[in-house]
Amino acid sequence: MNVNNRIKIVFGKEYGIVVESEPDEGTTVSICIPAVLYTEENRKALEGGNLHEKRMNRKRNRRGNKDEEWQKIFILVETFLGLMVFVLVMFMFLAKNEKSKEKISVIIQNSDDSQWAAFKYGAKMAAADKKTEVFVVSTAGSLSVQEEENLIEREIANGASGIIVEPANGEKTEKMLKEVEKKVPVVLVESLASSDGTETKMPVTGADNYAMGKALAEELLKDCGGNIKGKKIGLVSGEENAEAISELGRRGVRADFWKEKTGGYSMADIGFIFAEDKGKKIQWNKAQKVDFIMTLDNISLVAAGECSSTNNLHGAVLYGIGHSMEAFYYLDTGEIQCLVVPDEFNRGYQSVAELSDSLRRFMKKPERNTVSYSTVRRETLFSKENQEVLFTMSQ
């Protein structure tokens, strides 16, 4: 018993002496001790009687390491399961969005005017590609800020999940549209002047009005051989257009390179009496006689083209920015010398595509998109590229 107890103390309870005895058979005494590798460390442990304690510490350390490994595995499994749940939720969310089409309402000034034909065709194509419902609100003439706000609120109440809008004229327009942004995403299809005179930070899909004004000026300067000294240039913009369009176009026309290359010319803002507003035939103020007329939007360009066709421009040569069949008609008949055409098809397409993507993608806000423009003259009117532009306008 003494030897057995000493073995257990030194090596552990699983070790010791076992005595097995059978009458008339014999007795077997088994001594069970661990196979201990001879090392100086083990020898000292045996002599000190603490080999068992040392072995137990090793076991505890191994058990502790295993526990840490299992803990790491558990954390990894939890993380993986969490990611799987997140992916499943997002998949269900996206699947739900795929099943229910977004409803986008488009509010533009005088929506039935031919200048919007290419824009609406582009919007229609994007709606088909994105599987989105697009509804163009019918409007007649220009809208006040209050009228535009009422239409937007009506469309939201009717289920519109996003709004594409041409901003109405007025100081309160930006404030109103920013309030709308708190309810649904908004994309503008024309620039909007902020209260400080700078361009708004709201998402806009449209051409660069400054660049188009500058391009128009470059074409006029090219036709004059770089010399417009002593010439008078009239700038025209329609009343229906937002201030930012006219202002950015004017800045482009008045770009510094004009001052560097030319001198002694004069420039003035001039205007038409519009039949839509006055119920009269479009007239040109004879007192404002100029050498060149540069129109900064489609409305004023078409009005000037009509005046030119009845010899009411008094010899002034017409340049302008436009995007309607009427504008191309007056270019073809020689009433317009040069035409700068924004890509209205792409404006319509990008507006719908950008808004649709923002509605479908989590945390994605609509972004600003700038569409291209082209310079067209009578001799290039029927090129392949311009034929494509004419096709979109005829839809």
Buried (B, 14 or more C-beta within 10 A) or exposed (E): EEEBEEBBBBBBEEBBBEEEEEEEEEEEEEEEEBEEEEEEEEEEBBEEEBBBEBBEEEEEEEEEEEEEEEEEEEEEEEEEEEEEEEEEEEEEEEEEBEEEBBBBBBBBBBBEBBBBBBBBBBBBBBBEEBEBBBBBBEBEEBBEBEBBBEBBEEBBEEEBBBBBBBBBBBEEBBEBBEEBBEEBBBBBBBBBBEEEEEBBEBBBBBBBBBBBBBBBBBBBBEBBEEEBEEBBBBBBBBBBBBBBBBBBBBEBBBBEEBEEEBEEBEBEEBBBEBEBEEEEEBBBEEEBBBBBBBBBBBBBBBBBBBBBBEEBBEEBBBBBBBBBBBBBBBBEEEBBBBBBBBBBBBBBBBBBBBBBBBBBEEEEEBEBBBBEBBBBBBEEBEEEEBEEBBEBBEE
